[in-house]
């Protein structure tokens, strides 16, 4: 049976863009490239779509945001989701949650197909991403479909990509200054995933701290991590079994720092006396473990809230003063750090 009424969703599907992009073109708004604008108008003419004159701007839009996260199992991710969902409710937007945990084992082509199917369903106006796997693949797809996006806890380094991060570099520099003031000079460092910018920023903060007091950068004291506790344990074991082991270790998140604490205890060391340990994030458990963990607090819920607000501003065509927002970190000193042990 022939369809009698052509909808904005029909136009969006055939033009391979979002409903928000179609709405912008029909309402003569900015934010859509000229080539996409022409493609949409060609489809409008082809399908004979006639906007209802009684409908005002944005009522054809779904007011739905896709939130793409690696997993939902960590406190870090839960805090960001809490901030996003609170802002979405306040601004009257719905959320569709997509996790990447179930596609980690599939190949590049299949992942691309997965995201294309996500984008082609015309159900979302914009996308929020939290340190995604296959970042470049996703971003290229979003741009190809003129879908507005904001990325959380990652950036491309240019300042022209909509992103919300914390002051990762300064946060680790503050941690280094704390350890150096306690007399530590041999400090180990466990990175995060090195395919995301926040891990590089944190590593640079470590290097900055060494440079401030004229200490050389020693590759042997740096181990690559992945933000998971078993890796923190394994890499700390490697550091602590060195002939001249570090007197302090900084891990790029609290979860790995918990693994470092376990490794220290497994080697018969007292945390805070024989070896000092610092994490990053300040998740709830950081204040509950024994000894309590010195860490760099980042405002995870605030990052989610600010990212959602930025995305909505972009969707509504409002001016965003800066495309890269950095929210402040804070060093929280607890029991896991102490003066350098006397040997």
Secondary structure, 3 states (H helix, E strand, C coil): CCCCCCCHHHHHHHHCCCHHHHHHHHCCCCCCCHHHHHHHHHHHHHHCCCCCCCCCCCCCCCCEEEEEECCCCCHHHHHHHHHHHHHHHHCCCEEEEEECHHHCCCCHHHHHHHHHHHHCCCCCCEEEEECCCCHHHHHHHHHHCCCEEEEECCCCCCCCCCEEEECHHHHHHHHHHHHHHCCCCCEEEECCCCCCHHHHHHHHHHHHHHHHCCCCCCHHHEECCCCCHHHHHHHHHHHHCCCCCCCEEEECCHHHHHHHHHHHHHCCCCECCCEEEEEEECCHHHHCCCCCCEEEECCHHHHHHHHHHHHHHHHCCCCCCCCEEEECCEEECCCCCCCCCCC
